[in-house]
């Protein structure tokens, strides 16, 4: 499973999650830092990513348009980079189970 981190999440997280989420990246690293959410959503669908975000925008788009994409919705508030990394790594098994095995379109991490 490869993740695309939304612009509100640091690109510096990427090296720390590669062992668990190979080929993951962040929107600024692929030239989408000025893109609107609809363009990012289309990129995620086209390139088979799971979007990681802290806001409701992608979830709300899925309510209107359906899935894909899959979403990891971090509801931890603005946290330091290590807290976000820990949330993604500690919940890896649950994320895989919920999104890939159970087929849900969104997992909320608190």
Residue, then its C-alpha position, 0 to 999 in steps of 0.5 A: x500500500x502506497x500513501x500520498x500525504x496531503x499538503x498539511x503533512x510534512x514531506x519529511x515523514x516519508x523516509x520514516x514510513x517507507x518500510x511499511x508503506x513503500x513508494x509513498x510520497x507527499x503532494x509537494x514532492x510530486x508537484x501538486x502543492x498548488x493543486x486543489x483537492x479534486x486534482x489530488x483526488x484524481x492523481x490518487x485514483x489514477x496512480x493507486x495511492x491511499x490519501x492521508x489527510x487531517x481534514x474532511x475534504x476527501x471523505x466528503x468527496x467520497x460521500x458524493x462520488x464514492x470510492x476510490x480513493x481510500x483514505x486514512x483520516x488522521x484525527x490527531x490534530x496538528x502534531x509533531x512529525x514523530x507523533x504522525x509517524x508513530x500513528x501510521x506505523x502503530x496502526x499499520x495492521x489495522x489500516x491494512x485490515x480496514x482498507x484492503x481486507x474489509x474494503x472500507x473506504x476510510x479509516x479514522x486514526x485518533 
